[in-house]
Amino acid sequence: MRTTIDIDPHLLKKLRAEAHRQGISLKNMLDKVIHRGLSGRAPAKGTPYRCPSFAMGATNAGSLDRALAIASGLEDDETARELSLRK
């Protein structure tokens, strides 16, 4: 079936490049992309997604297991400081 649609020029450029890379027509590329989008499945990839991690340096606060206790102590100190200013 023939239809007319407006496609963002940048998206059309990417679609054409991918179709060329795969050696298929733009029509077939659009069919694949639309079918994949409507099926609700993520495209199969050869390698799993990996999120890089970075060292952020040492912390002077001690063990991060006590983070809530440290935050609570800091909050108590600030509350006491604010109360002392109201005298």
C-alpha positions in Angstrom: 0.0 0.0 0.0 1.3 3.4 -0.9 1.1 6.4 1.6 2.8 9.7 2.1 4.4 10.6 5.4 6.6 13.5 6.6 9.8 12.3 8.2 12.3 14.6 10.0 15.3 15.2 7.6 17.8 14.0 10.2 15.8 10.8 10.9 15.5 10.2 7.1 19.2 10.6 6.7 19.8 8.0 9.5 17.3 5.6 7.9 18.9 5.9 4.5 22.4 5.4 5.9 21.3 2.3 7.9 19.4 0.9 4.8 22.6 1.4 2.7 24.7 -0.3 5.4 22.4 -3.3 5.5 22.1 -3.3 1.7 18.3 -3.0 1.6 15.9 -0.5 0.2 14.6 2.4 2.3 11.1 0.9 2.1 12.3 -2.4 3.6 14.2 -0.5 6.2 11.1 1.4 7.2 9.1 -1.8 7.3 11.7 -3.4 9.7 11.8 -0.3 12.0 8.0 0.0 12.2 7.5 -3.7 12.7 10.2 -3.7 15.5 8.6 -0.6 17.1 5.1 -2.1 17.1 6.2 -5.5 18.3 7.3 -3.9 21.6 10.6 -5.9 21.6 14.0 -4.3 21.9 16.3 -5.0 19.0 18.6 -7.9 19.4 22.2 -6.8 19.9 25.4 -8.7 19.8 26.8 -7.2 22.9 24.9 -6.3 26.1 24.7 -2.7 27.2 27.4 -1.7 29.6 27.4 1.4 31.7 30.9 2.6 32.5 31.7 3.4 36.1 34.3 5.9 37.3 36.3 6.2 40.6 35.2 9.3 42.4 38.1 9.3 44.9 38.2 8.5 48.6 35.6 9.8 51.0 36.5 11.3 54.4 33.1 10.5 55.8 34.1 6.9 56.7 32.0 4.0 55.8 29.1 4.7 53.5 27.0 2.1 55.4 26.6 4.8 58.0 25.5 7.5 55.6 22.0 7.9 57.1 23.5 8.2 60.6 25.9 10.9 59.4 23.2 12.8 57.6 21.0 12.7 60.6 23.8 14.0 62.8 24.4 16.9 60.4 20.7 17.7 60.4 20.6 17.7 64.2 23.6 20.0 64.3 22.0 22.4 61.9 18.7 22.4 63.8 20.6 23.1 67.1 22.5 26.0 65.4 19.2 27.5 64.0 17.6 27.2 67.5 20.6 28.9 69.1 20.3 31.9 66.7 16.7 32.5 67.8 17.5 33.3 71.4 
